[in-house]
Amino acid sequence: MTSRVRERIDIAVIAAVSLVTNFLYFAYAAPDYFFPDSFTYLDPARNLLHGLGFTTGNGIIETMRTPGYPLLLAAFGLRVVPVIVFQHLLNAALAVAIYLFVARRIGSRFVALTAAVLFAIDTPTLHYANKILTESLFTALLFVVFVLVAYNRKLPLAGVLTGVLVLIRPVAIVYFIVVALCLGLNRVRARTIAAYIALALVLPLGWELRNLHHTGVFTISSIGGTNMLSYRAAGALAIEDDGNFDADLVDEDKGLVEDADAEIQATLHIQDAEDLPDAVRSKYYSQIAWRVLRQHPRAAAMLTLRGLLVNLFDSRWEGLEVVSRFPATIVQRGLDAFTAIVFAFAAIGAAALWRRDRNLALLLVATIGYYVLISAGGEAESRFRVPVVPQLMIAAACGLETVRRSIGRLSS
């Protein structure tokens, strides 16, 4: 059997496995495709379709959400099920893309197959593809950028797509710095890196100027300040409470928002801070949140560590429970163990890849590190690991190969 025939068979198998896992989940999960966040994407998408511009449900200029995902929803005419189907198809295409990238870059059929299959069965990836959320679209586009940068090819295109990432999820706002540092360490020409950075900034800067024009605040998204207060500052205080974190977070958030609104009202001499545009209110929330974090540095560090662990090890076992006939305890323990084992092999694989392909290892670790750290606050959950699941599974597959070879040498 020729290598080309073998590759085609592998691709067919991976596509079949991924399609089966994704659409079994789609078929057996409860037909609830919404998170609370979902409607904050649907409202501006609906207004776009009605010719009202990128505005909220109340017709106010939308600054909390960026336009990337609402444009996708609008393209599907707000038909929810076709969007969900598209997201599951994206997962299947991404599984094949992972196989092809690994097979060509690392040159191991075992690693390529393993990485693709691990991605195809990842519970958080399946679960969030079944929701009106940005994860699937963002993950696919991030992998495209990752591959282009890994090969140092079409970097201008990679720059434009890095900017698009920000307009899908603002969490990517400084990812261009991570990429630029990796390119610099790979001795890419300074002129090429500068062009990448410039193109990565065009779309985000344009959106920030749009928000400045309408609100007077130069920001990519007003959700940043709100999250800083409600999850970072409140989360740090909740850590210090040393009780039930989730319950304490709710209490501290409520208290901080009330105090922040009172401070804004006193500063601006207004009756109700809620009457302010989201972007303006968010600006003050961010300032107050940073003040709280500076006053509680140890708690802020502990919150970040907690968030990092949650982002890495939260298995989202409830997502499989809804389609499984096994008892919930077994599902939880099994998926928790699987998630921990994958991470252990990923750590081994990253070290092995560093010796084998240092440039790829650097980009892989830096990408994973950036996305799990930037969302490592009180809001941490498995959802924020989804964008780097392809990179994690590539590292885990390299780790499995390393262990397999070590066992083979010991037994021979």
Secondary structure, DSSP 8 states (H G I E B T S, - for coil): --HHHHHHHHHHHHHHHHHHHHHHHHHHS-S----TTHHHHHHHHHHHHTT--SB-TTS-B--SS-SHHHHHHHHTTT-HHHHHHHHHHHHHHHHHHHHHHHHHHT--HHHHHHHHHHHHT-HHHHHHHTSSSSHHHHHHHHHHHHHHHHTT-SHHHHHHHHHHHHHH-GGGTTHHHHHHHHHHHTT--HHHHHHHHHHHHHHHHHHHHHHHHHHS---S-THHHHHIIIIIIHHHHHHHHTS-HHHHHHHHHHHHHHHHHHHHHHHHT-S-GGGS-HHHHHHHHHHHHHHHHHH-HHHHHHHHHHHHHHHHH---HHHHHTT--S-HHHHHHHHHHHHHHHHHHHHHHHHHHHHH-HHHHHHHHHHHHHHHHHT-STT--GGGTGGGHHHHHHHHHHHHHHHHHHHHHHH-
